[in-house]
Amino acid sequence: MPQTPLTTGERFERLVAIMARLRAPGGCPWDREQNFDTIKPYLLEETYEVLEAIDQRDWSGLAEELGDLMLQAVFFAEMAAEEGRFRIDDSLDAISDKLIRRHPHVFGGGTAKTSDDVKRRWDEIKADEKKQKGQPARGILNSVPRSLPALVEAAHISSKAVAVGFEWDTIDQVLEKLDEELRELAEAREGGAPAEIEGEVGDLLFTLVNLARRLKVDPEQALRKTNAKFRKRFAYLESRLTLPGATLGEMEALWQEAKAREAKTAEARSEHGD
């Protein structure tokens, strides 16, 4: 007689039980040695592997990477349970309750016609929750974690500032600011002070993040995709030249060839509706 497939809940409970067994006496020596600090790098690593699978549209790979990411949450929760701090059930209840509470237009009598309405109401409810918990009011930017990658942190800081009206009127004004920062960088180069040059490069990057926001582009994802594109083109160079040893002219010619091949491939996919 065929077995009844496990439900989603049963599958999740199985993962939790496996993690508990690995951490228990007689379990895995490596898993038992880990703590909150030693596991943090793996959480970040798995997050980026999820992003890579999405960029590559590797759906079977994404399914596996999401499993790895879920393991990190279960791992942290198991260590917390061992110390009597909280259980994975508390985390599941917390996020479910939060989603219901912050979506009154879906689960209550609220209304929201646009995504901007949703975001505005989300922030209002979040602020009210903090007030009810007696948490002191913090600066607008204090809610942005300093531990974020710098590009992501800049995007969040920019969005928070814009929410209270600190914003250029037009994209053209952002472009003018970009030109200004480029001029200031050129001036800093003439002075030659490393700290000043570093500061101007930072200002230039921050302005680019603001430009990306105005153009509705995620700067982190844009740069990740450019990195992937550079890797692919550079690999094309390596496959046809001896590096180091080739001239810049030889490398540039093959770089343009790689770009042309990419454009041709993209055109072919477009014709086939891919």
C-alpha positions, 0 to 999 in steps of 0.5 A: 500500500503506497505511503501517504505523502508528508504534508508541508508541516510534517516535512518542516517538523522532520527538518527540525527533528533532524537538526535537534538530533545532530545537536544532541549528545551522540550527534554530529561533533561539528554541529554540536560545536557551533554557536550563534557567532560561528554560524553567522557566516554560513547564513550570509553565504547561503543567502548569496547562493540563493540570489545566484540561483535566482540570477541564473534562473536555476529553479532546481538549484533554487529549491535546494538553496532555499532548503539550505537557507531554511536550515540556517533558521532552524539551526539558530532556533535549535541553539536558542531552544537549548538555552531556553530562549525561544523555540522555532514555533515562536519564530513561526508565530511571530512572522505569521502574526506580523504579516496578518497585523501589517496587512489590514487591507487583506486580513482586516478592514483596511484599504490599500490601492497601491504598493506605496499605500501598503509600504506607508501603512506598514511603516505606520503599523511598525512605528505603533508596535514599537510605541506599544512595546514602550521602545524609545523613539529612535532616529529615522536612520537607526533602523537601518542595520550597520551590518548590511553590505555597504551598497545595500545599507546606502540604498536603505538609508536613501529610501528612509531619507526620501520617506520624510521628504529629503529628495531631489525633485527630478532625476536630472538633478541627481545627474547634476549631482553625479557630475558634481561628485565626479568633478570633486573626485577629479579635484581630490586626485589633483590634491593626492590626499588618500583620505579625501580621494576615498571620501569622494569615491564614497560620495560618488557611489552614494549618489549612484545608489540614489540614481538607481533608486530614482530609476527603480533599479536595485543597485545591489542586483544591478552590480551582481549582474554586472559582476556576472557579465564581467566574469563571463566575458573575462572567461572568454578572454582566458579561453583564447589568450595566455594570461598574463602575456597578451596585449591590451589590444588583443584583450580588448578585441576579444572583449568586444567579440564576447559582447557581440556573441552575447548580443547575438545569443540574446537576440536569438532567445528573443526571437524564440520567445525565451 
